[in-house]
Amino acid sequence: MTDLSMPRTRAQGTAGKTALRWLLYVLLGLFALYYLMPLFVMVTTSLKSLEEIRTGSLIALPRDVTLEAWKTAWSSACTGIQCEGLRPYFWNSVLIAVPAVILSTLLGALNGYVVAQWRFRGANIIFSLMLFGCFIPFQVVLLPMARLLGLMGLAGTIPGLIFVHVIYGLGFTTLFFRNYYVTIPAELTKAARVDGAGFLRIFWSIFLPLSLPIVVVTVIWQFTQIWNDFLFGVSFSQAGTQPVTVALNNIVNSTTGVKEYNVDMAAAIIAGLPTLLVYVVAGKYFIRGLTAGSVKG
């Protein structure tokens, strides 16, 4: 009697696991649909004409695909009194993000190297203060930073925005590199010093070559934060130096005649494409880099 019941129990257990697995797949599919639906609506709307948007369904595929909305969003959409599209502001964001990412990554690597490997009196206090800076809200630093930029003669300029993003991102980049460098044995630094290597030689020849995983994490983090920033961009820029996020807001809120939803959607996709591409191309390295410094070896 017991022997006959065992196969039935195993079959019931297998069926239960299969049902749970399918339930998990269904739930994951629903979550994916929930998160991807806005992107689907944005893409399809950007490929429709205004007439089709007014007469058709929101989630329907475009009957006649057209790229006119994309051309308008890129080169001739109005951002107020100027109708130059996103193109000049897109390149402003590139000019802001690339130097800011490079500088904040290098400075964060150097700070993390000092704090993790070169112990000195007050190192933990300095690191704690930098860590505290990561949690200061953007709004708190607006007035002091505006005053500082004015004194430096950088108010309303692209170098001024680069300076702001480097300073604000330095706490995060230092944290990333410090947590990664503490996993590297201190004996490696001591051996290099015995061989005559100095402070910078050890950093450039030993630590930076080992830092590729955390460099990828830092670059993705900083690029995403800087590219998507709106508050600093709208606060510390002026006409001609505004980033793409400010221009996108101006396009969406500037209406002359009929509201062009297809142009708004195309502009939003163009503004978000760089960060989307970064995550698609390097997303798996982001996870690997985070886990590489999570456990001290």
N, C-alpha and C positions, 0 to 999 in steps of 0.2 A: 504493500500500500504506500509506503514511504517512497519506494523507488519510482512508482508511477507518478507521484505528485511532484517530484523534483524537476523533470523536464517542463511540466506545466508552469511551475514557479519561475523557472528560468525564462520561459517564453513570455510570461507576464511582465517580468522585469525588463526584458529587452523591448517589449512593446511600450512600456512606460517611459523608458529612456528615449525611444524614437519619438513618442508624442511630445515629450518635453523639448527635444531638439527642434522639432518642427514649430512648436510654440515660440521658442526663442528666435527662430528664423523669421517668423511672422512679425513678432514684436520689433526686431531689428529692421525689417523691411518697412514697417510703419514709421519708425523713427527716421529712417533714411528718407522716406517719402515726405515726411513732415519738414525736414530740414532742406531738402532739395527743391521742393515745390516753389518757394520764392525765386530761386535762381532760374527755374524753368519758366516761370511767368515773365521774369525780366528778359530772358533771351528771346522768347517768342514775341513778346511785345515790341522789343527793339527791332524785330525783323518784319513788323507789320506796318502798313500805311495807317494814317489817321482815320481814314474812312473805314477800314476793316476793324480798327480798335473800337470805333463807335457802334458799329453794327454787329460785331461778332462777340464770341464768348471770351472771357478772360483767359481761360486755360486751353482754348482751342489752338491748334497749330496754324501758322500763317498760310493762307491760301496762295498768296503771291509773295514770295520772299523778296525783300528789298533792303538794300544797305544804305539808303538815303539818310535814315536817322543816324547811322554811325558816322557818315561823312559830315553831317551837320554838327553832331556832338563834338567831333574832333576839330573842325576847322571854322565853323561859322555860327555856333550857338552863342546866344547873348549871355554875358555874365554881369549884366548891368547896362551901362551905356556903351560898352565895348562888345563887339560880336566877333571874337576871334576863336571861339571854341575852347576846348581843353588843351590844345596843343602847346601853347607857351607855358601854361601852368603845370602841365605834365613834366616838361623838361625842367621847370623850376624845382619840382619835387625830386627829380633825379639829381640835380645839382646840390640839393640839400641832403638827401638821404645817403648818397654814396660817400662823400667826405665824412659826414657825421658818423656813419657806421664804422668806417676805417679807423678814425681817430678814437672813438669810444672803445672799440675792440682792443686796439693797441695799448691805450692807457689802462684799460681794465685788466689786460693781461699783465702789464707791468706792476700794477697795484696788487693784484692777486698773488703774483710771484713774491713780492716783498713781504706781504702779510703772512703767507703760508710758509716760506722757506727762510726768510731772514728775520729771525725773532729780535725784537728790540723793545725797550721799555715803552709801554703805552700802545703797543701794536693792537691789542684786543680792543682798547678804547676807541682807537681810530677806526678800526673795522666796524665796531658797533655803531659809531656815529654815521659812517657811510651806509650801513645797513638801514639805519633809521631814516636816512634820506630817501630810500626806496619807497617809503610809505607816506611821504609828505604829499598831500593832494596838489594837483596842478594849480588850483585856484590860489593856494597860499603863496606861491612863488611869483605870481604874475606881476604884482606891483614892485617888489624888490628887483626882479629881473628886468622890468621895463626901465627902472631907474639906472641899473647897471649898464644896460645897453646904451642908454642915452649918454652916460658919462664916457663910454668907450667909443662913441660915435658910430655904433653899429645898429641903431634903431631903424627898423624898416628895411633891412638889407638881408640878402641871402647868407652872408657870413655871420650875421647876428643870429639867424635861425639855426645855423650849424652849431654855433657856440652854445645856444640854449639846449639843443638836443644832446650834445656831448656832455654837458654838465649834468643834466637830469638823468642821463643813461649811465653815468659813471658808477653809481651805486650798484646797479644791476650787473654790469659787466664785471666789476670787481668781485661781487658775490659769486658769479658763475666760475670765474677763474680761480678764486681762492679755494672754493670747494673741490675743484678739480686738482689743483696743485698739492693739496694736503694728502692726496692719495699717492703722490710720488715720494719714494723714500728719501728722507733727509740725508742718508748716507751718500746718495748720488751727488748732492751739492757739496758735501764735505770732501768727497774724493776729487771732485773737480777743483776745489780750492787748494787741495794739497798739490795738485798738478800745475798750479799757477794760474788757473782761470779766474778772471775777475767777475764782478757783479754782472756787467752787461754781456760778457762772453758766455757765462753760464746760461743766461736768459736766452740769448739768440741761438746758441749752438746746441743746447740740451732741452730747455723747456718748450720753446716755441715749436720745434719739430714734433714734440709729443702732444701738441695741443690741438691737433686737427679736429677731433670730435667736439671739444668745447668751443672752438672757434666757429664751427658751423652753427652750434646752438646760439651763440652770441650774435652772429651775423643775422640769423633768421629773426631772433627776438628784436634786435635793434631796428632792423629794416622794417619789420611789421609795425613797430611802435611809431617810428618816425614817419613812414609813408601814410599811415592811417590817422596821424595826429591832425586835429582840427583846432583845438583851443590855442595852442602856441602859434599855429599858422595864422589864425585870424587876429590874434592879439599883437604879434610882433612883426607883421608884414604890412606892406602897403601896395598900391597899384603897381603891377609889374614884378613883384617879388612874391606874390601869393602862391601857396602850394595847390596841388590839384584838388584837395579836399575842400578848400575854401571856394575854388572855382565851381566845383560840383554843387555846393550849397547855393551859390549865386545863380547857377543855371536853373536849378529846380525851383527857386523862389522868384525868378524873373520871368514874368509872363507878359508878352506883347500879343494880344489877340487870343487865338485858340491855344489852349494848353497842349503841348506836344509831349504826350506821355512816352511815345517811342523814343524821342530824343533824350528824355530824362533817364530812361532805362539804359539806353546805349551809353550815355555818359557815366552812369553808375558802374557799369561793367568795365568800361575803359579805366576808370579810376581804381577799380579793385583788381584788375588783371595782374599787375606785378606781384602783389602779395600772394595771390592765388597760385601763380606759376612757381613762386619760391617754395610754397608748401607742397605742391605737386611734385616738383623735382627733388627737393631736399627734405621732405617731411620725415622720411624714415631715418635720416641721419640726425634729425632733431631729437627723436626719441632715444637713439643710441647714445648721443652725446650727453643727454640728461642722465641716463643710467650709468654712463661711464664714470661719472664723479659722485655717484650716490653712496658708494661703499668704500670705506678706507681700507686699502690693502696692506 
